[in-house]
Amino acid sequence: MPALPSSLSRLAAAACGELPPDGLSLRESVQLLAALTAVPDPRKRRGVRHSVQSVLLLAIGAVMAGKTSLVAIAGWAARAEHRLAPVGRRPSASTFGRVLAAVDPIALQRAIDRWTATRLADTATPSPRSSTTSASAAEVIAVDGKVLRGARQPDGQVKLVAAYDQQHAVVRGQVAVAGGDEIAALPAVLATMDDLRGLVVSADALHCQDSSAHWLVARGAHYVFTVKGNRPKLRAALAAQPWGRVPGIKAIEAGHGRRESRSVKVLSTDGQPALQALFPHAAQIAKIVRVRTGKAGKRSQQTVYVVTSLTHRQASAEQVAGYVRGQWSIENGLHWVRDVTQREDASRVRTGHAPQNLAALRCLVINLFRLDGRDNVAAAHRHYADQPHLIGPTLAAA
């Protein structure tokens, strides 16, 4: 006879205990909990004492409090006053490890992505998207990969590719790189989103591929790709354009002890078959020159070439430059937060799917914080570490 598992409804009731009775609608109070119920339990029923949902909910609470290891997560679950009380004994570190290693990462990520999309739909009033949507009104997604450096497995390190919403600073999807082919991960991660029409996708030079351009445009999306040495002929062709005769715009910023100027020049391929033939669906090409002067007066210069399917009517030179610069938002707003604040690279969890599932929970917590208006993730971790009794109500309201 199987053991009695901890009840998700009991967890939900405990989480809602401190909320005002009329403060949340029924839909709002079960949103995240309902999403977690869609994650199947891969374990055999015999001997199961804690449901997958209760383990995941406790793990999310521990990550909110800044816990980074399985031992720390289990310790927090057993001792902190978090008001998430499963039936019977609290899960041990080995239980957390077994569950996270066994849970299907695709199912977990799908549940998180659906919850994120629902929250975004609830907090905004999006206008209908189409292939002719102006760039200023478009939704912009930055795509980039990240290695989990501490999670080395027999076939190598775990590498994930994320789709990051530049406007809302949240993760819209994440997939593992299969067979070392990160290029194939771009369509895989974007395919997790229901509708790509009118979407603007920015990506670094690795994803500047003909196949990626065809895939995006076929689905009504636009691309903004940087061009570097991995496409030498394309880069040489862009560099050979008569940029000296093209009018440009220039912006200067100062801060953090340095001064940076950016010069942007854009050429439309409209009516120019030679330019259109350089890259599939190319509507504009751009040259961006960045000159940075540091505290000691040291000067560095970088030239970046860009190709995009956005026409000059859909995106101005300033907007194209903004999308390219916004690509760095995934580095600063996501990868740096996970590496430094959440200490992801220091994690030595490496069994089964546990590294990918823990990374998904870290992204979920980042999304939760930012959708609740807490842009400083480190401060949000400290807030919940100091007041663990607030975690239950926050998860119930998510």
N, C-alpha and C positions, 0 to 999 in steps of 0.2 A: 504494500500500500504506500503510495507516495506521501512524503511529508507535506505538511500544510505550508504553502508558501506565504510570504508576506503579501499583504493585500494592497494593491494600488489605490483602491478606494479609501482604505484607512490612511494611506499616505496623503491623499488629496484632502481628506477631512482634517488631518493634523496640520497640513500646510495652510488650510483656510481658517484655522482656529482663531487667529487674531484679526481677521478682516471684518469690517462692518458688514452686517447681514445684507444690506442693500447697496454695498459699495461696488460689487461686480456682478455682471450678468452671468448666467449659467455658462454661456459660450466662452466668455472671457476666463472664467475660473477653471475650465478644463482644457484650454487650448493646447498648452504644451504637454499636459498629461495625456490627452487624447492622441497627440502625435506620437508619443512614446509607445502607446499600445499597439501601434502598427508595426513595431519591431518584433519579429518572431523570435521565440526562444529556441535555440538550436539544441538544447540539452534534453536528455531523456527525463521523463517526469519523475521517475523513481529517485527519491533522495533529495529532490529540489526543495530547499527551504526558503529561498528568496526569489521572487519573480524577477525577470529581466528588467521590467519597468522600475521596480523599487531599487534595484542595484544602480541602474542608469540615473535615476533621480538623485540618489545619494551621491553618486560620482559627480554629477553636475553641481550640486551644492558644494561639494568639497573643492572643485575647481574654482567656483565663485569665491571661495574663501582663500584662494591662492595655493592650494595643495597641489604638489606636482608629482608625487610618487604614489605607488599603490599602498605602501605602508602608511604614508601620511593621509591618504584618502580614507583608509580603514580606520585609522586613529581618530580622525575628525568625525566620521560616522558614528563611532562608538562613544565619544566623550563630549563633543560640542553640543551646546544648547541650540540645536537647529530646528527643532520641532518637526522633524521628519522621522517619525518613529515607526519602523516596520514591526510586524508581529514577531515576537520571539527575540532571539539574539540578533545583534547587528552583524552584517556580513564581515567576514575577515578579509585580510589582504589577499589571501589565496582565492577567496570567492570572487572578489573584484577582478583579480587577474584572469581567472578561468572564464568569467562571463565576458569580459572585454576582449579576450582572445578568441572567443567562439562566436560572438555576435557578427552577423553579416554586415560588413561596413557599408555596402551599397544600400541595404535596407535602412540602416541607421542614418546615413547621410541623406537619403531620400526623405525620411521623416523630418529631419532638421530643415531641409530645403523647403519643404511644404509649409512648415511652421513659419520660417522666415518670410516666405512669399505672402502668407496670410497676414502677418504682422505689418509688412510693408503696405499691403493693400488697405489695411485698417487705418494706418497713420497718414496716408496720402490719398490724393484724388488724381490718379493718373489720367492723362488724356489719351484717347485712342491712338495707338501707334500705327504707322504705316511706313512704307518704303520712302515716302516723300516727306517724312517728318523733318522739320528743321533741326539742325544740330543743337541749337540752344535748348530745345525741348526734349531732346533724345535722352534715353537712358544709356549710360556709358559703363561698360564692364571692362575691367583690366584683368588680363589672364597672365599668370606667371606660375612658375614651379618653385618648390622648396624641398630641400632634402632634410629628413629627420636624422641628423648626424649621429645621435646616440643609439638609434634603432637599427643597428646592423644585423641583418639576417643572413642565412646561408647563401642566398642568391644576391646579396649586396645590400646597400642602404635603401631604406624606404624613401621614395620620392613622390610628392603629391603636387598636383596642379590645381590651383584655386581660381574661381571666377569671383572677382571683387567689385562690388558696386561702388563706383567712385563717389557718387553723390551722398549715399547713406552710410558709407564706410562699413559695410557688412559683407559677409561671404555669402554668395548666392549658390555656390556649388563647389564640390571638391572631389577629385578622383585620383586614384593611384596610377602612376605611370607603369604601363605594362610592357615588359620586355625592353625597357630602356628607351622606348619610343615616345619622347615627350611631345613631338609634333602631333602625333595621333591623339594626344590627350586634350588638345584644344577643342576639336569637335565633340569629344566625349564629355567634357565638363559643361560645354554650352548646351548640349543635348538634354541636360537635366532640367533646363528651363523650358517652360511650356511654349512660349511665344517669343521668337527672335525678331519679328518684323519691326523695323525701325531702330533696332538696337545698334549702338556703336561699340565695337570691340577694339580695344587697344591691346597691343602685344609687342614684346621685344623682338629683336631681329631673328631669333630662332624660329619664330612662327611666321616669318615673312616667306610664305610658301604659296605656290600657285594653287595647290590643293586646298589650302585653308581659305584662300580668297574665293575660289569657286564655291566651296561649301557654305560660306557665310552669305554670299550674294544670292545663292539659290534659295536661301531661307528668308530673304528680305532684310538681312542685316548689313551693316557697313563695317569696314575695317579701317584701322589706322595703324600701320606697321612701320617700325623703324627699319632702316636698311644698313647693314654693316658688312663685314668681311666675309660672312658666310654666303653672300650673294655678290661675288666680286664683279661680274659683268654688269649687273643691275646697278651696283653702287658706282661703278666707273661711268656708266651712262648718265646717271643722275648728276654726278660731279661735273660732267662735260657740258651741261646745259649753260646757256648764256646768263648766268645769275647776275653778272655785273650790270645788265640792262634791265633787271627786274626791280621794281620799287619794293621796298620792304618796310617793316615796322620794327621799332626797337623799344625794349623795356629795360629799366634798371631797378634792381632791388638791393637793399642793404639790410644786414642783420646778422646776428651771431658772429660779429667780428669779421664779416666778409662782404664783398660787393660783387654782384653778378649782373652782367648785362646780357640780354638775349636779342639777337637779330633774327627776324623771320622773313623769308621770302617764299612765295607760293606761285606755282605755275599751273594753269589749267591745261588739261590734255584735250579739251574740246576743240575739235577741228584740226587736231594734230595727230594723224595716224601713227607717226613714228613714236610719239610719247605714249599713245594708247597701247602700242605693241610691247612696251617695256615690261608691263605686268598686267595680269588679268583684271579687268574692270577698273583700272586706274583712272580716276577722274581728276585728281590733282597730285602734284608732287611738291615737296617742300624742302628747303634748306634752312636749318636752324644752327646758328653759331652762338655758342655760350662762352663768355669770357668771365672768368672768376679771379678776383684779387683777394688774397688772404690777409691775415693780420700783419704778417711780416712783409707785405708787399709782393709776395710771390704770385705770379700771374700764370694762369693755365687757360688754354683754349680748346674747345671741343666742337667739332662739326658733325651734325646729325642730319641724315637724309631720311625723308619720310615719303611714303606712298599711301594714298587713301582712295577709297571708292566714293567718298563724299564730294559732291560737285561744289563749285564756287557759290552756288545758290544755297546749298545746305550747310556749308561751313566756311567761315572767313579764316583769314590767316591767323588771327588771334585765337580762334576756336581750335584750329588744327594744332597750334602750339600748346594750347591748354590740354588737349587730349594726350599729347606726347608727354607733357610734364605730369599729367595726372596718372600716367602709367607708374610713376614712382610712388604713388599713394599706396600701392599694394606692398611695396617694400617697407615704407615707413609706418603705414597704418595697420599692417597685418603681420608680415614676416618679422619685423623688428619687435613688435609686441609679443609675438609667440616665442621668439628667441630669448629676449632679454627679460621682459616682465613675467612671462609664464614659464621661462626656463625650459623650453621644449627641447633644445639641443642637448641639455644636460640630462634629459630623461634616458634611463637605460632599459626601459620597458621594450621588449623586443619579441615577445612570444605571440605567434599567430597574428590575428588582426588587431591586437591590443594597441600597437603604435598608431595605426590609422584611426581607430575608434577614439582613442584619447585625443588625437589631433582634431577630430570632428567635434568632440565635446568642448575643447578649448575655443574653437571657432564659434560654437553655439553660445558660449559664455560671452565672447566679444560682441556677438550680435545682440544678445540680451542686454548687455550694458548700454550699447550705443542706441538701440531702439528705445531704451528707457531714458535717454538723454545724458548718459554718463560717458562723455567722450574720453576722459582720462581713465584708461583701463587700470593702471596701477593704483590710482586712488580708489577706484571701485572695489578692487580686490581688498584693499586695506579696510574699506568701509564694512564689507561683509565679514572679514576676518575678525574685526573688533565687535561686530554685532551679529553673530550667527543666527539669532532668533528672527532676523529679518529675511533670511533666505527662504524659509518656507512660504511666507506670504508673497514674496517676489516671484517664486516659481509658480505658485498657484495663480497669480495674476498674469503670467506670461502667455 
